[in-house]
Amino acid sequence: MTFDRLKPLLFAFIAALPLTACQESFSQNSGARILAVGDSLMAWNAVWGSSISDTIEQELGEAVVDRSVAGAWMQIRPDAEDQKGFNIPYQYVKGDWDWVVVNGGGNDLLFGCGCGRCDRIMNRMISADGSTGQIPDFLRRIRDDGARVLYTGYLRSPGLLTPIDHCKSEGDELEARIARLAQQEKGIEYVSMQDVVPNGGLFYFAPDLIHPSPRSSHLIGKRLAAMIRRIEAQ
């Protein structure tokens, strides 16, 4: 099936997603020091208490405020003033955070350019050298507010035919640019998840073969929690 035929189905699917972990309420006096923002990679499985943030909570034994929203874009879109949660930078709220866990950019590539001829959108998010764009600006704002940034990459699907296989090269390029940014600047960490799913690992995905199964959310959360522990132990 070509992307042109698949695109309406994917738009309908995303529109029907439950807004899991949407704009989770919190108090600045709650004592939580970890915030999570992002798209459905982060939000998926929250209704069962099995999301990435849930795992980080379990691994570290402390609360994580999760404001991620399924279907969210990384780019700030002026036409979405009434749905700011769908723009990941708007999910961020300045606070007494030690860490802000971030993901995003996949929906921008999938729905913004069909994961083809994406140079304009890719460069708007982050330049080839990782130094400019909305993603660097957003991550620096978080860091300048006093928190460390932990940016998680997306899953890959080796040996499987999924509805978003055609996005692999664009996803690889996006994450390579984010990795360059993290290498260049203190306080910004990138964690790849490209090796989480083994070849033919069907059960690492939800039935749609797009989103993580509870198993994958758990593995991602464990890897992120381990990174937090390692850096804090230095």
Summary of the structure (lengths in Angstrom):
residues: 234
radius of gyration: 16.5
end to end distance: 49.4
largest distance: 50.6
contacts: 767
relative contact order: 0.15
helix: 47%
strand: 10%
